[in-house]
Amino acid sequence: MNILLISQLFALAGLLAGVYGIYRRYLETKHRALPADKSPLKGNPMHGVTYAFTVGMMPWAKESTRIHMIAYLRGIGFHVGIFTAIGALLISPFWGFLPQPLALFLVAVLSLGSLFGAAGGVMRIAEHNLRGISLPDDHFAIWLTTLFMAVTALGVQNEAMRVPMYIIAGMTLIYVPLGKIRHCLYFFFSRTFFGKFFGRRAVFPHPEPVK
């Protein structure tokens, strides 16, 4: 058994552990009791949920993103890079069959994602407000995922980087349900609650303006 195979098995074990951990987090969250909403029903809660997952996620729908568009785009690029890295990892045994333009595209997306991640990490250290609210887990999570994208970008083009890539990937996937990265699960719960809450009150979608 060579070291590449061992690293691949470690990454696979990390994937299974991460999926299992997220599943357990899902069950725990699903079984938590929610306070009864006694407000009068004025709108359709499901219309609010639909809004929360569509138009409500657009940058112009929130003041915080409208006035911080660069930070918003950096975050989008960072998350696109993470999902691309996971997808690239899953198909990594077949990288040799990728057309060169597609391989270069993967490298470009992953490289940009890692740059955006590093920028976010630096911002958490340098910017006063972000530094004040950042916990060790915040710093560790952003630098770990940034490293994951960077080594995956290197691994696509360089076989010598595939062993460290699989090791970092395994570490990242194991950490998903343990640290801040688990917000990938809580995001769906929070947006659903947000949509139901304001949809019930006919706040979202925004009512038609009175003429």
Secondary structure, DSSP 8 states (H G I E B T S, - for coil): --HHHHHHHHHHHHHHHHHHHHHHHHHHHHTS------S---S-HHHHHHHHHTGGGSGGG-HHHHS-HHHHHHHHHHHHHHHHHHHHHHTGGGGGGS-HHHHHHHHHHHHHHHHHHHHHHHHHHHSHHHHHH--HHHHHHHHHHHHHHHHHHHHHH-GGGHHHHHHHHHHHHHHTTTSGGGHHHHHHHHHHHHHHHHHHTT-SS------
